[in-house]
Amino acid sequence: MAGMALLRLGSRLFLGGALSLVALHCSAGGDGGGGSAANGGGGTGANGGGGTGTGTGGDSGLIITTDGEAPDYSVDAFFAVDPPPPDCSDAGAQPIKPGGTPECPDDKNLQGCPCTSAGATAPCWPGKRKHRNRGACKDGVTTCQQSSEFKLAWGECQGYTGITPPTFEPDPNATGKAACTCFSGGYWDVKNTSPCFYTDGTGKVIGGVSTILEANGPRCPTQAEMDFATSKPPTQPFSPNTLKVDCNGYFKLCFKLQALSAKGAAKSAGDCQVMEVCTEGHYGLAGKGPNGTDGELPMPDLKSWITKPGAETTCAGLFYANGGYGSFSVKGISDECDQVDKTFLTFDYCPIYCNDPANKSKPECVNCTTGSGGPF
C-alpha cells in the first residue's frame, strides 16, 4: 500500500550565500504514512545609505529662438545632459519640460538661481534627475535669500542625502538603496512550500506532488485528487503568495525544489531538480500612489505540480532519501527600466521523521514551518 510523507522547512536559511538562523515552526501532517513535507522561513533585507553634501548645479542646452520674443528652450535643452528617469511602463509617458532656463530649471531650485519671495523655502536637488528621491537619494531644502540689492536667489541646498560633492552622484559601486535607482529591493512571501512524497510501501518513492493548503496547514493529496501515471496534479493551487517591491514593474518569481546528491552533501549547481513553479505579473495598482507605495500585493497563485516519470521522479527519490532544499529566484524590470535577475533565497528542509509527533521536541524538529519568504 502506498504511503505519503510531508516535508517541512528546516531551521537554516541561506540568504545571499550567508548562513543565518531563523525562527520556524512545524506544519500540519499529511494523510497516510511514508512521506513528509517541509516549509521554510523568511528573512529581512538591508538598506544602504548615502552621504550628504551641498553644492550647486546646472546644465546648458540648445535654444530655439523666435524673432522678437524671449528664447523658447527645447526639451533637449533641459534633458540632454540631465534627463529624468527612463520610462519602461506600458504608459510610456513623456517627461514634462520644466520652466526656467537650462541653467536654472525651476524643478531643481539650484543655488544662485532666481526666486521671488525672500524667506520662502523649497525642495532642492543638486544631483541628477534620474536619482532624485530614489532609494537613499532625498531632497534637501533651500531658502530664498537677498543675493544683492535688487536680486533674490536660492541659497545653499541643505539636508539632501545619497550624493556628495564634487560629482553629486551616488557611489558608482553602490547597490540597493544606496544606488539611488527606482528599484532597490523587494520581498516575496510564499505561504506554502511543503512538498509531499508517495512511496510504494517498501520505501521506494513513486513521485512527488504539491500539498494542499488548508486552514490547519498543508496536507498530502489523496490518490483520488492526483495521478502519477498521467502526471495529473491536484486541481487546487499550490500556494498563495504576495509581493512587495519599492518600485512598480513586471516581475517573474520562481520556487525550485532540488535534492542533495548524498546525505550530508554540500549544495551543488549540478543537484537534480524535483520541480519548479513560477508566478508573474505587474506589481503596482493603477490610480494609487507613486512607485513603491502600494505595499504588499497578491500575485497569481503558484500552480499545483506533480513529478513526471523519469528524471523528476528519480530526483524525488533522492530528495526523500538524502534531503534537499528550496530556492527562490526573481527576474523583472521596473517601470523605470531597472532590471533584476537573481536567485535570492535558499532554504533547507526538516528531516522526514519530524512529522512524527513524538519527535517534535527534537532540536532539528522544533523550528520547522510551512512557508517561506525573503528579500531580494
N, C-alpha and C positions, 0 to 999 in steps of 0.2 A: 504494500500500500504506500502511495506517495506521501511524503511529508513536506511541511513548509517551514521556513525559518525567516524571521525578520532580522534585519541588521540595523544597528543603531550607530550613530556617530560617536567616535571616540573623543577623549578629553584633550587631544592635542590638535592644535590648529597651526597650519603653516601659512603665513601671510608674507608675501614678498620675499620668500626664502628664509625668513627668520622664524624660529620656533618660539611660540608663546603659549601660555596656558589660558584656557577659557572655561567658564562655568557651564556645564552641560547637564542635562537630566535625562532620565530613562523615558522611553516611549512605550506605548501600548504594544502588547504582543500580538502575533497573528494566529490564525486558525491552524490546528494540527501541530505536528512536530517536525523537526528535521531541518528547518531553515530559520534565519533571523534577519532583521533589518536594522540599518544603522542610520543615525542622523548626526548632523554637525552643528557647531556653534558659530558665533559671529565674531566680529572684530570692529575695531574703530580705526579711523584714518588719522593722519597727522596733517596739519596745515602749516604751510610755510609762511613766514612773514617777510616783510620788506623793510628797507631802511627809509629814513625820512630825509628831506633836504629842501632847499629853497632855490629859486632861480627864476630866470626869465626865458621866454622863448618866442618864436615867431617865424613864419615861413613866408617867402615871397612867391609870386607866381605870375602867370600870364594875365594880361589885362585886355579886355575888349573895350575900345574907346568909341564913342559916338560924338559926332560934331556938336559942339556947344554944350555938351552935357557932362556930368560927373562920370568917372570911369565905372564901367559895369564889369565886375570881376566874374570870370567863369568859374564853374565848379572845379576845374583843374587847378585854377589859381590857388584855391584853398586846400585841395586834397592831393595834389600831385606828390608832394613830399610827406604829408601828414594825413593819410586817408583815415576814415572811420573804419571800424571793424568790418570785415567782409560779411556777406550775407549768403549762406547756403540753404536757407529755408525755402519752402515751396513758394512763399510770397515773393521773395527776391526783391524786396523794397529798395528803391534808390535812395541814397543819402540826401538829406536836406542841406542845402547850402547855407552856411551861417551868414550873419550880417557882418558889418565892419569891413576890414581890409584883410588881405592875407597876412600882413604883419601884425595886425591887431584884430583877430576874429572875435566876435562877441560871444562865442561859445566857450572860450577859454579864460577870458579876463586876465590877460598877461600883465605882469608888472610893467609900468610905464605907459600902458595903453590908456586912451581917454575913458573917463567915466563922467557921470553927470551930477551926482549928489554927494557932497562931502560927508563922510562918516558912514555912508552906506556900505554894507558888506555883501559879498557874493562868493559862490564857489569858484575855485580856480584850479587849473591843472597845467603845469609847465611841461608835462611829458607828451607822448604821442596819444592821439585819439584812440587808437586801437587798444591801448592798455587802460584807458580811463575807467575807473570803477569796475575793474575786472580783477578777481582774486584779491591779492593784498594791496593792489593799487587803488587808493582812495583820494578823493578831492581834498584840497586844503581850503582855506578861507582867506580872502583878500579884502582890504578896506580902501574905499575911495578917499584919496588924500589930495591936499593942495600941493601941487608939484612946482608951481611958480605963481606969480601974482595973478595971472589970468587963466591958469590951467589946472584942471583936476585930472588925476591919473590913478590907476590902481596901484596899490602898494605891493610889498613883498607877499608872495603866496606862502602861507604858513600852515603847517599841520598836515600836509599831504604825505602819503605813505607809499612804499613799494618801489620808489625810484630815488636815485641820488645824483647830485651834480658830479661831474660836468655833463654827462651824457643824458641824464634824466630818462634812463632806460632801466628796466629790471635786469638783474644779473642774467647774462645770456645762458648760463648753465642752470638756471633755476627750474624747478619742477613744481607741480602742484599750484597752490595759490600764489606762491612767490613768482611764478612765471607771468602772472597778470594776463591770463587768457580767459575767455568766457568759460571754457570747460577746465576745471582743475580736479574734479573728482565726483564720485557718486557712491551709492550704497544699494546693493541688491540683496533682498531678503526672500528666501525660499522657505515656505512653511513645512514642506515635506521632502526629505532627501533619502528616505528609507527604501531600500530595495528588498525584494523577497526572493528566496531561492527554493525551488522544489527539488526534492530528492526522490529516488525510486524505492526507498525503504532499506536499501543496502548502503546508503551513504553516497551513491553516485548522483551528481546533480543533473536533473533533467533540463533545467533552464532557470533564467532569472526573469522577474517581472516587476512592474511598478506596483507599489502598495496603493491601497485605497484609503484616503484620509477621511476619518470620521470625527465626531465630536470628542471622543475619548482617545484619539490618536490614530495612527495608521494601522491597517490590518492587511494581511495577505489576501488576495482574491481567491475565491473558491475556483475549483476546476470548471464549474459551470459559467464562471464570469470571464474566462480566457481560455486559450487553446494553444499549447506549444506546437502541436502538429501543423497547424495552419498559420502560426505566428500571429494569432489574433489577441491583441492586448485587451485589458478591461475597457469598458466604454467610458468609465469615469475618468476625468483628467487626473494626472499625477499630482500636481500641486499648484495652488495659487501662489503668486509672488508679487512683490512690489519693488518699485524703483524710485530712488530719489537722486536727482542729479542737479548740480549747480548751474546747468545751462541746458536750455531746451535743445532737442535734437532727435535723431533716429538712432536707436541702439538695438543690437542683437546680443542676447546673453544666453550662454550655454552652460549646462551642467553635464559633466562627463564622469563616468564611473570606470575605474581601472583596477586591475588585480596585480598584486605583487608576484614576482616570478618565483619566490620561495618564501617560506616562513622566516620572518626577520630580515628579509632582503631590503635594501635601500630602494627608494623610488627611482625609476629609470624612464628615460624617454621611450624606451622600447617596450614598456609594460603594455600588455594587451588591453583592449577596450571592451568592456561589457556593454556599454550603451552610451549614447549622448542625446540629450533632448535640449531644444532651444526655444526661446521666445523672442519676438522682436516687435518693435513698434515705435511710434513717435512719443517722446516724453514732452509734456507741456500741454496746458489747457488753453484753447483759443479763448481770447477775451479776458483772460485772467492777468495775473501780474507779469512783470518782465522776466527775462531769462532767470531760471533757477529759483523762482519764488513760489512754485506750485506745490512744493512739499512732496510727500510720499504718495505715489500714484500706482494703481494696479496695472500690471502688464497682463497680456493674454496668458491663460493658464498653461503650464507645462503639460504637454500631452502624455497620455499613458504610453507605456512601452513594454516590449517583450523581446527576449533574445531570440535571434534566428538560429536555426540549426547550423552547425559548423563552428566558425571561429568565435562567434559571440557566446554560444553555449559552452564551448570549451573554456573560454575566459571566465564565464560564470563559475565553472567548476574550480578554477584556480583561485578565484576570489573567495569562494566558500572554504577552500582548504587552507589558503595561505594568508587571507586577509587582503584588504585593498583600501582604496582611498577615492575620494571625490574631488573634483576641481571645478571652479567657476571661471569663465572667460567672458570678455566683452569686446565687441567691435562696433564702432559707431562714429558718427560725425555730428558735431553740434551745429546749431543754426548759424554760428559764426565761423564754421569751417575748421574747428579744432577736431583732430582725429584721435581716436583711442583704439588700440588693438593689443590686448594682452590677457594672459591668464593671471588672475589676481588673488585667488584663494585656493588653497589645497587643504583638505581635512581628512583625518583618519576615521576608521570605524571601530566600534567596540567589538570584542570577541563575541562569537555567537552564544557562548554559554551565559552571557549577561542577560539573555531572555528568561532564564530560569529565575523565578522569584527568590530562590534560595541563595542566589549569587549576587543579589542587588547590593549587598553591603561590601562586596569586594572592592578594593581601591580602583581597579580598572573598570568597574561597572557603575560606580557612583555617579560619575559625570558623563552621562550619555543623554542624548537629546534626539529629537525627530526632525529638526530643520536646521538650516544654516544661513548665515548672512555675512557679508563682508564688504569693505570699502574698496574702491578702485580709483 
